[in-house]
Amino acid sequence: MAGNIATSMISTFVRASNGIQSTPAAVKPEIMLQLYDIENCPYCRLVREAITELDLDVEIYPCPKKGERFRPQVVERGGKAQFPYLVDPNTGEEMYESLDIVAYLFETYGQRELPLKWRAGRLQTLGSMLASAPRVQNGMQARPGAEPEYMLELYSFESSPYARPVRELLCEMEIPYILRSCGRTQLQEWILPPVRKRFNIRPDSQLENRRVLQNTEGKVSIPYLYDPNTEQGLFESGDILEYLRDNYGD
Ligand SMILES: N[C@@H](CCC(=O)N[C@@H](CS)C(=O)NCC(=O)O)C(=O)O
């Protein structure tokens, strides 16, 4: 587990400040967006970073290599197996191409100018490729698990080194989930949860999902997985990985 988190941290450092801070979108989609995604795909990462930065909640349909659960849907809808693929049931738009998707999300929901860093799109792609390298074995190949009746919910932000292994396993197991964005808006949120607890620091987040966690669970620590099928909620990436293998593994 320690090695797992260490390489995940390298990916986080490579992406520097991307996929951490949120400035919520001006308009939230009425119906949840759907993203067909491969966790360690550098192009998909860019889209998930923008999702954190806009504080959007999205349904993730994992499409790892050799996956058979959701990949065929993309071929049927768009004509080819290429990821990421976004479906927006609110506007009827469906699209390939990571940078087009990022621009679409900022325009349609952010309703603000595309930040400068996203205008240097190819540089972002290169950086994201470097971030994929340390995790090369993870979140790419299918090892399907059972499909839950109701979608799991993962409270996560893109660059979290602890949330990444959970997203990777969900992807490999082809388990669809609701990605509940929990980016940072406060300086205090950089302080690790145990230290916050020790000194009774309670950052007052502007983000709805962080507020929900604070109010229902009494703390905010990322990742947090809620499984409506068993009505269980879990913090701690190691515990979540074990839970997924025990409940949905072969
Ligand atoms: N230019 C595209 C490139 C997307 C792309 O090449 N994605 C790879 C995954 S990293 C893919 O779909 N490969 C085919 C496959 O996985 O079957 C973008 O930016 O979205």
The ligand as an SDF file (V2000), in Angstrom:
LIG
                    3D

 20 19  0  0  0  0  0  0  0  0999 V2000
   -7.0930   13.1790  -28.9020 N   0  0  0  0  0  0  0  0  0  0  0  0
   -7.8720   12.3330  -28.0420 C   0  0  0  0  0  0  0  0  0  0  0  0
   -7.0170   11.1220  -27.6940 C   0  0  0  0  0  0  0  0  0  0  0  0
   -7.7810   10.0940  -26.8770 C   0  0  0  0  0  0  0  0  0  0  0  0
   -7.0730    8.7600  -26.8070 C   0  0  0  0  0  0  0  0  0  0  0  0
   -6.1640    8.4600  -27.6010 O   0  0  0  0  0  0  0  0  0  0  0  0
   -7.4570    7.9310  -25.8280 N   0  0  0  0  0  0  0  0  0  0  0  0
   -6.9580    6.5680  -25.7410 C   0  0  0  0  0  0  0  0  0  0  0  0
   -6.8370    6.1570  -24.2770 C   0  0  0  0  0  0  0  0  0  0  0  0
   -5.5450    6.9950  -23.4180 S   0  0  0  0  0  0  0  0  0  0  0  0
   -7.9410    5.6170  -26.3300 C   0  0  0  0  0  0  0  0  0  0  0  0
   -9.1280    5.9090  -26.4190 O   0  0  0  0  0  0  0  0  0  0  0  0
   -7.4690    4.4600  -26.7640 N   0  0  0  0  0  0  0  0  0  0  0  0
   -8.2980    3.4420  -27.3310 C   0  0  0  0  0  0  0  0  0  0  0  0
   -8.6480    2.4000  -26.3470 C   0  0  0  0  0  0  0  0  0  0  0  0
   -8.4070    2.5450  -25.1510 O   0  0  0  0  0  0  0  0  0  0  0  0
   -9.2290    1.4240  -26.7900 O   0  0  0  0  0  0  0  0  0  0  0  0
   -8.2660   13.1170  -26.8030 C   0  0  0  0  0  0  0  0  0  0  0  0
   -7.6000   14.0980  -26.4400 O   0  0  0  0  0  0  0  0  0  0  0  0
   -9.3190   12.8090  -26.1980 O   0  0  0  0  0  0  0  0  0  0  0  0
  1  2  1  0
  2  3  1  0
  2 18  1  0
  3  4  1  0
  4  5  1  0
  5  6  2  0
  5  7  1  0
  7  8  1  0
  8  9  1  0
  8 11  1  0
  9 10  1  0
 11 12  2  0
 11 13  1  0
 13 14  1  0
 14 15  1  0
 15 16  2  0
 15 17  1  0
 18 19  2  0
 18 20  1  0
M  END
$$$$
